[in-house]
Amino acid sequence: MTDTLSPAQARRIALAAQGFSRARPVSVSRRHVHRVMDRLGVLQIDSVNVFARSHYLPLFSRLGAYEPALLDRVFLARTTDYVEYLAHEATFIPIEDWPLWRFRMDDFRQRWAGEDSWMSTNSRTVQWVQDELRVRGPLRPADLRADAPRERGTWWDWDEVKLALEHLWRTGDVAVSGRRGFERTYALAEQVIPDGIRSQEIPRADAIRELIRRAARSSGVATQSDLADYYRIRDRERISQSIADLVDDGELEPVHVRGWERAGRPLPAWRHREAVLPRRIDAAAVLTPFDPVVWFRDRALRTFELDYRIEIYVPAEKRRFGYYSLPVLVGDRIVARVDLKADRAASTLQVQSAWWEPQARADDAEQIAAELALAAEWQGLENISVSGWGDAGAAIHGALLAGGRLPVLRHVHPRESPA
């Protein structure tokens, strides 16, 4: 008989699987970072820096205020622990997982094998880039640009050199060996990935099954589409077979979640055998849109009633919630979204807009305010200012004033309705 879960139980299972049932540590060490990565499996990278770059936020959401330089030391410096690859979008992954992605690398290589492909028509550029990396070791794109050969009196097209690096990274011939600031340094894969890891061969079916298993563990409870999206796997037949194999092995068990439906019919779902159902979730957290809790829109809507679309590409006058609004978790509910900006010149965290979500309750503003104060302190900002754009702004502003942790200011957003 298939077990039935309530929506709240499914939310608590999902959040526990993502590490939100743990209390935040008093101080954060490498051990805590590795523990979070063990739960997430991947850490998505994003360049938008209006508040803090996205990959810094999942650690803050789970661990609280930590030294951002710790992330830099663990992930951005040349390391033997993590490396970058397209394991969702661009993400940090454990370096020992490199062989798991050989099937995706091979897919890119096959896609670009034709005579008319970019790799074929630009083979001289590709070969030159590889030769430079082989002779000189890890290089920034700017290093290659400075030394690119001249032809007919002009530089090679810079876009071609950059594209060559990106294509070679996707096929696994090149790896990212670190970053300076946010700029990648590239090297041949054999210069970054240890031979014992790089030489491993994992058949496609085995790799996909392992990734589906990990997605299930990181999700707690999930549908097939949830499991597929976690690592952006498109092979539906192999996904279905992987789920069936994991059920046969006792790793997954079928469940029904009330409200998880499509066209009036229950959506098949599975619970990982390690998933726990906490009696409650006491977390409060600001989430990046690229956090695994909410990065798949269908799952966020189904699980948290969060209908989220990022608006950084929407013209300012057409934005509904703000440039880069961040979902806010209180307990096991997504209760609000806040559009944050770090005004470093004024040492102020600007809450440019704040909006309630359907699962909000009257007393959530106090916990949101405490989390915003912590976010400001984490980023080294001395003040918080709140605009009146959004139906949650007044309550959050009042809760910040009552909390008294930081000076609270008022600013007017261009989209704010007149008083």
KOLZATI-881350 format. One record per residue (C-alpha): residue number from 0; x, y, z. Coordinates in steps of 0.2 Angstrom, whole numbers, padded with zeros to 4 digits. Layout:
REM residues N
[NUM [X Y Z]]
...
//
This chain:
REM residues 419
[0 [0000 0000 0000]]
[1 [0007 0017 -0005]]
[2 [0009 0029 0010]]
[3 [0001 0046 0009]]
[4 [0009 0062 0015]]
[5 [0001 0079 0018]]
[6 [0008 0094 0009]]
[7 [0016 0100 0026]]
[8 [0024 0083 0028]]
[9 [0031 0083 0011]]
[10 [0038 0101 0014]]
[11 [0046 0096 0030]]
[12 [0054 0080 0022]]
[13 [0061 0091 0007]]
[14 [0068 0104 0019]]
[15 [0076 0091 0030]]
[16 [0084 0083 0015]]
[17 [0092 0100 0011]]
[18 [0099 0102 0028]]
[19 [0086 0114 0036]]
[20 [0082 0103 0051]]
[21 [0099 0106 0058]]
[22 [0103 0120 0070]]
[23 [0115 0133 0063]]
[24 [0133 0131 0070]]
[25 [0140 0144 0082]]
[26 [0155 0146 0070]]
[27 [0157 0139 0053]]
[28 [0172 0128 0047]]
[29 [0176 0119 0031]]
[30 [0168 0103 0039]]
[31 [0151 0112 0039]]
[32 [0154 0118 0020]]
[33 [0157 0100 0015]]
[34 [0142 0094 0025]]
[35 [0131 0106 0016]]
[36 [0138 0100 -0001]]
[37 [0135 0082 0004]]
[38 [0117 0087 0005]]
[39 [0116 0098 -0010]]
[40 [0127 0088 -0022]]
[41 [0130 0104 -0032]]
[42 [0131 0123 -0029]]
[43 [0125 0133 -0043]]
[44 [0136 0148 -0049]]
[45 [0129 0165 -0054]]
[46 [0137 0181 -0058]]
[47 [0123 0193 -0052]]
[48 [0130 0203 -0037]]
[49 [0117 0215 -0033]]
[50 [0116 0208 -0015]]
[51 [0128 0193 -0015]]
[52 [0132 0181 -0029]]
[53 [0120 0167 -0029]]
[54 [0133 0153 -0024]]
[55 [0137 0162 -0007]]
[56 [0118 0161 -0002]]
[57 [0115 0143 0001]]
[58 [0128 0141 0014]]
[59 [0121 0157 0022]]
[60 [0104 0150 0022]]
[61 [0109 0134 0030]]
[62 [0124 0139 0041]]
[63 [0120 0157 0045]]
[64 [0133 0171 0045]]
[65 [0150 0164 0039]]
[66 [0166 0172 0032]]
[67 [0163 0173 0013]]
[68 [0182 0171 0011]]
[69 [0179 0153 0017]]
[70 [0169 0149 0002]]
[71 [0183 0157 -0009]]
[72 [0196 0146 -0001]]
[73 [0186 0130 -0003]]
[74 [0178 0133 -0020]]
[75 [0187 0147 -0030]]
[76 [0205 0144 -0026]]
[77 [0214 0129 -0035]]
[78 [0208 0115 -0025]]
[79 [0207 0096 -0025]]
[80 [0190 0096 -0017]]
[81 [0178 0104 -0030]]
[82 [0178 0108 -0048]]
[83 [0165 0116 -0060]]
[84 [0154 0108 -0073]]
[85 [0137 0108 -0080]]
[86 [0129 0097 -0067]]
[87 [0113 0108 -0067]]
[88 [0118 0125 -0074]]
[89 [0136 0129 -0071]]
[90 [0139 0122 -0054]]
[91 [0153 0117 -0042]]
[92 [0154 0098 -0040]]
[93 [0165 0086 -0030]]
[94 [0180 0083 -0040]]
[95 [0178 0064 -0038]]
[96 [0161 0066 -0047]]
[97 [0170 0071 -0064]]
[98 [0168 0053 -0071]]
[99 [0149 0053 -0068]]
[100 [0148 0067 -0081]]
[101 [0157 0058 -0094]]
[102 [0140 0054 -0103]]
[103 [0136 0073 -0104]]
[104 [0153 0077 -0110]]
[105 [0152 0063 -0123]]
[106 [0134 0070 -0128]]
[107 [0142 0087 -0131]]
[108 [0156 0080 -0141]]
[109 [0144 0070 -0152]]
[110 [0133 0085 -0155]]
[111 [0148 0095 -0161]]
[112 [0156 0081 -0172]]
[113 [0148 0086 -0188]]
[114 [0158 0095 -0202]]
[115 [0147 0110 -0201]]
[116 [0148 0112 -0182]]
[117 [0157 0126 -0173]]
[118 [0171 0115 -0167]]
[119 [0174 0108 -0184]]
[120 [0174 0125 -0193]]
[121 [0185 0133 -0180]]
[122 [0197 0118 -0177]]
[123 [0212 0129 -0179]]
[124 [0207 0140 -0165]]
[125 [0202 0125 -0154]]
[126 [0219 0117 -0157]]
[127 [0229 0133 -0153]]
[128 [0220 0135 -0137]]
[129 [0224 0117 -0132]]
[130 [0242 0119 -0137]]
[131 [0243 0135 -0126]]
[132 [0236 0127 -0111]]
[133 [0247 0111 -0113]]
[134 [0263 0122 -0114]]
[135 [0259 0136 -0102]]
[136 [0247 0128 -0089]]
[137 [0232 0136 -0082]]
[138 [0227 0152 -0090]]
[139 [0214 0166 -0089]]
[140 [0205 0170 -0105]]
[141 [0214 0187 -0104]]
[142 [0230 0178 -0105]]
[143 [0226 0169 -0121]]
[144 [0219 0185 -0128]]
[145 [0235 0195 -0125]]
[146 [0245 0181 -0134]]
[147 [0233 0177 -0148]]
[148 [0242 0176 -0165]]
[149 [0239 0189 -0178]]
[150 [0232 0184 -0195]]
[151 [0232 0197 -0210]]
[152 [0236 0211 -0198]]
[153 [0222 0208 -0186]]
[154 [0219 0199 -0169]]
[155 [0209 0183 -0170]]
[156 [0191 0186 -0166]]
[157 [0191 0186 -0147]]
[158 [0174 0177 -0146]]
[159 [0181 0162 -0155]]
[160 [0195 0160 -0142]]
[161 [0182 0161 -0128]]
[162 [0170 0150 -0137]]
[163 [0184 0137 -0139]]
[164 [0187 0137 -0120]]
[165 [0169 0135 -0116]]
[166 [0166 0121 -0129]]
[167 [0182 0112 -0123]]
[168 [0175 0113 -0105]]
[169 [0159 0105 -0110]]
[170 [0167 0091 -0118]]
[171 [0178 0088 -0103]]
[172 [0195 0092 -0112]]
[173 [0197 0107 -0102]]
[174 [0193 0110 -0084]]
[175 [0191 0126 -0073]]
[176 [0206 0126 -0062]]
[177 [0200 0141 -0051]]
[178 [0195 0159 -0051]]
[179 [0203 0176 -0048]]
[180 [0189 0186 -0042]]
[181 [0175 0180 -0053]]
[182 [0186 0176 -0069]]
[183 [0189 0158 -0073]]
[184 [0206 0151 -0075]]
[185 [0206 0136 -0088]]
[186 [0218 0121 -0089]]
[187 [0218 0105 -0098]]
[188 [0208 0092 -0089]]
[189 [0224 0082 -0085]]
[190 [0231 0097 -0076]]
[191 [0216 0098 -0064]]
[192 [0208 0081 -0062]]
[193 [0219 0068 -0054]]
[194 [0223 0053 -0066]]
[195 [0214 0041 -0054]]
[196 [0198 0050 -0056]]
[197 [0199 0055 -0074]]
[198 [0203 0038 -0080]]
[199 [0187 0030 -0072]]
[200 [0174 0024 -0084]]
[201 [0156 0024 -0078]]
[202 [0143 0018 -0091]]
[203 [0129 0030 -0095]]
[204 [0115 0019 -0087]]
[205 [0125 0018 -0071]]
[206 [0129 0036 -0071]]
[207 [0111 0042 -0073]]
[208 [0105 0029 -0060]]
[209 [0118 0036 -0047]]
[210 [0113 0054 -0051]]
[211 [0094 0050 -0049]]
[212 [0098 0041 -0033]]
[213 [0107 0057 -0027]]
[214 [0094 0068 -0033]]
[215 [0081 0058 -0023]]
[216 [0092 0059 -0007]]
[217 [0094 0078 -0009]]
[218 [0075 0080 -0013]]
[219 [0068 0069 0001]]
[220 [0052 0066 -0008]]
[221 [0050 0070 -0027]]
[222 [0041 0067 -0043]]
[223 [0050 0060 -0059]]
[224 [0051 0078 -0066]]
[225 [0059 0084 -0049]]
[226 [0072 0070 -0050]]
[227 [0076 0074 -0069]]
[228 [0078 0092 -0066]]
[229 [0090 0091 -0051]]
[230 [0104 0087 -0063]]
[231 [0095 0092 -0079]]
[232 [0094 0074 -0086]]
[233 [0083 0073 -0102]]
[234 [0084 0054 -0105]]
[235 [0066 0050 -0099]]
[236 [0068 0031 -0103]]
[237 [0084 0030 -0092]]
[238 [0076 0040 -0078]]
[239 [0061 0029 -0078]]
[240 [0072 0013 -0077]]
[241 [0083 0021 -0064]]
[242 [0068 0024 -0053]]
[243 [0062 0007 -0056]]
[244 [0079 0000 -0051]]
[245 [0080 0010 -0035]]
[246 [0063 0005 -0030]]
[247 [0068 -0014 -0033]]
[248 [0084 -0010 -0022]]
[249 [0073 -0003 -0008]]
[250 [0081 0014 -0010]]
[251 [0065 0023 -0016]]
[252 [0047 0019 -0010]]
[253 [0032 0026 -0019]]
[254 [0021 0038 -0010]]
[255 [0006 0050 -0013]]
[256 [0007 0068 -0008]]
[257 [-0010 0076 -0006]]
[258 [-0012 0090 -0018]]
[259 [0002 0084 -0030]]
[260 [-0009 0082 -0045]]
[261 [-0009 0085 -0064]]
[262 [-0025 0086 -0074]]
[263 [-0035 0080 -0058]]
[264 [-0024 0064 -0056]]
[265 [-0011 0061 -0042]]
[266 [0007 0063 -0048]]
[267 [0018 0048 -0044]]
[268 [0031 0052 -0031]]
[269 [0045 0043 -0022]]
[270 [0053 0045 -0005]]
[271 [0071 0041 -0002]]
[272 [0074 0028 0012]]
[273 [0085 0040 0021]]
[274 [0072 0054 0021]]
[275 [0067 0059 0038]]
[276 [0050 0068 0043]]
[277 [0054 0081 0057]]
[278 [0040 0085 0068]]
[279 [0044 0103 0064]]
[280 [0056 0114 0054]]
[281 [0062 0129 0064]]
[282 [0073 0137 0051]]
[283 [0071 0155 0044]]
[284 [0081 0159 0029]]
[285 [0083 0170 0014]]
[286 [0085 0159 -0002]]
[287 [0093 0162 -0018]]
[288 [0082 0158 -0033]]
[289 [0095 0146 -0038]]
[290 [0094 0136 -0022]]
[291 [0088 0118 -0025]]
[292 [0073 0121 -0013]]
[293 [0066 0132 -0026]]
[294 [0076 0131 -0042]]
[295 [0063 0120 -0051]]
[296 [0048 0131 -0054]]
[297 [0035 0117 -0055]]
[298 [0041 0109 -0038]]
[299 [0042 0126 -0030]]
[300 [0024 0130 -0035]]
[301 [0018 0112 -0030]]
[302 [0027 0111 -0014]]
[303 [0027 0129 -0007]]
[304 [0014 0138 -0018]]
[305 [0028 0149 -0024]]
[306 [0025 0155 -0042]]
[307 [0042 0162 -0046]]
[308 [0050 0169 -0061]]
[309 [0066 0179 -0061]]
[310 [0064 0197 -0067]]
[311 [0082 0202 -0070]]
[312 [0078 0202 -0089]]
[313 [0061 0210 -0087]]
[314 [0061 0229 -0091]]
[315 [0060 0239 -0074]]
[316 [0043 0246 -0077]]
[317 [0036 0229 -0080]]
[318 [0043 0220 -0065]]
[319 [0030 0214 -0053]]
[320 [0041 0210 -0038]]
[321 [0059 0217 -0042]]
[322 [0075 0214 -0051]]
[323 [0081 0200 -0040]]
[324 [0068 0195 -0027]]
[325 [0073 0182 -0015]]
[326 [0061 0169 -0007]]
[327 [0060 0169 0012]]
[328 [0058 0153 0022]]
[329 [0050 0153 0039]]
[330 [0047 0136 0047]]
[331 [0042 0124 0033]]
[332 [0034 0138 0022]]
[333 [0039 0151 0009]]
[334 [0031 0166 0017]]
[335 [0038 0181 0007]]
[336 [0050 0187 -0006]]
[337 [0061 0202 -0004]]
[338 [0071 0212 -0017]]
[339 [0088 0215 -0009]]
[340 [0102 0227 -0014]]
[341 [0119 0230 -0005]]
[342 [0122 0249 -0006]]
[343 [0140 0247 -0001]]
[344 [0144 0266 -0002]]
[345 [0131 0269 0011]]
[346 [0134 0253 0020]]
[347 [0115 0249 0019]]
[348 [0105 0234 0015]]
[349 [0091 0240 0004]]
[350 [0075 0231 0005]]
[351 [0069 0237 -0012]]
[352 [0052 0228 -0011]]
[353 [0044 0215 0000]]
[354 [0029 0204 -0004]]
[355 [0019 0191 0006]]
[356 [0017 0174 -0002]]
[357 [0001 0163 0000]]
[358 [0008 0153 0015]]
[359 [0012 0169 0025]]
[360 [0005 0171 0043]]
[361 [0003 0187 0053]]
[362 [0018 0184 0065]]
[363 [0031 0180 0051]]
[364 [0037 0198 0050]]
[365 [0048 0196 0066]]
[366 [0058 0181 0059]]
[367 [0060 0189 0042]]
[368 [0067 0205 0051]]
[369 [0079 0195 0061]]
[370 [0085 0186 0046]]
[371 [0087 0202 0036]]
[372 [0097 0210 0050]]
[373 [0108 0195 0050]]
[374 [0110 0196 0031]]
[375 [0116 0214 0033]]
[376 [0128 0210 0046]]
[377 [0135 0195 0036]]
[378 [0138 0207 0022]]
[379 [0146 0220 0033]]
[380 [0132 0233 0031]]
[381 [0128 0244 0045]]
[382 [0110 0250 0041]]
[383 [0094 0243 0033]]
[384 [0082 0253 0023]]
[385 [0065 0248 0018]]
[386 [0054 0254 0004]]
[387 [0035 0254 0004]]
[388 [0034 0244 -0013]]
[389 [0025 0228 -0009]]
[390 [0012 0223 0003]]
[391 [0025 0216 0016]]
[392 [0036 0231 0017]]
[393 [0027 0240 0031]]
[394 [0026 0225 0043]]
[395 [0044 0221 0040]]
[396 [0049 0239 0043]]
[397 [0040 0239 0059]]
[398 [0048 0222 0065]]
[399 [0065 0229 0061]]
[400 [0062 0244 0071]]
[401 [0056 0234 0085]]
[402 [0071 0222 0084]]
[403 [0083 0236 0086]]
[404 [0098 0227 0080]]
[405 [0103 0239 0066]]
[406 [0098 0257 0062]]
[407 [0083 0256 0051]]
[408 [0080 0269 0037]]
[409 [0066 0272 0025]]
[410 [0069 0275 0006]]
[411 [0057 0277 -0008]]
[412 [0057 0265 -0023]]
[413 [0052 0272 -0040]]
[414 [0039 0259 -0041]]
[415 [0032 0264 -0024]]
[416 [0013 0269 -0023]]
[417 [0011 0287 -0017]]
[418 [0005 0288 0001]]
//
